[in-house]
Amino acid sequence: MKMYIAIRDSIPVGFAINSASHASLIAYLKWHMDDVDFQDWMSYSFKKVTCKVTDEEFEQLKQLDRVVVVSESALNGEEVAVVLAPRREWPEIVRQLKLYK
């Protein structure tokens, strides 16, 4: 079980790093109380995958269920990342994302 954090490739690296950490915290605040998969992930896995995505991929990911979009106030509220709640099975688009390096 993994959580995915997808960061737009146009975001400067300093903001991307902050966005990834914000995404983790936002996910915890959103899902830790009521989401059984998230609770299992917290207890047994805690694996996270951070990916760099195109604007097109970003828009597709936003359409999936159990996601939260992260915006950055220092970039005028621009959407910078999307965090996908942990789950056991992932759609094809998620399995093909490129790691953030």
C-alpha positions, -999 to 999 in steps of 0.1 A, spaced: 0 0 0 14 34 -10 5 71 -10 13 90 -41 22 127 -42 23 142 -77 40 176 -82 37 196 -114 69 197 -133 67 235 -138 70 241 -101 104 254 -89 123 228 -69 122 248 -36 84 250 -38 82 214 -49 99 202 -17 76 223 5 46 211 -15 55 174 -9 57 180 28 25 200 29 8 172 9 17 146 35 4 167 63 -28 176 44 -34 139 37 -30 130 74 -54 157 85 -79 147 59 -79 109 62 -64 98 95 -97 96 114 -122 81 89 -103 63 62 -96 26 70 -70 23 42 -52 53 54 -51 39 90 -38 6 77 -11 25 56 -1 45 87 2 13 108 18 -11 84 33 6 53 39 43 53 53 41 18 52 73 -2 60 78 -39 67 114 -51 63 119 -88 68 148 -112 39 152 -136 29 172 -166 -1 196 -165 -21 171 -184 -13 143 -160 -20 166 -131 -55 174 -144 -62 136 -149 -51 128 -114 -73 155 -99 -103 135 -113 -95 104 -93 -113 96 -61 -98 103 -27 -74 131 -37 -65 165 -23 -51 193 -44 -24 214 -28 -20 251 -36 9 274 -28 1 309 -14 36 322 -24 27 313 -60 -6 333 -59 -26 302 -49 -13 281 -79 -21 244 -77 12 227 -72 6 191 -61 -21 165 -57 -19 138 -30 -36 105 -36 -48 85 -6 -31 52 0 -48 22 -16 -39 -13 -27 -47 -10 -64 -38 20 -87 -52 29 -121 -28 27 -150 -21 65 -151 -7 63 -116 14 32 -122 31 50 -152 41 82 -134 77 92 -133 95 96 -100 106 130 -89 144 131 -91 
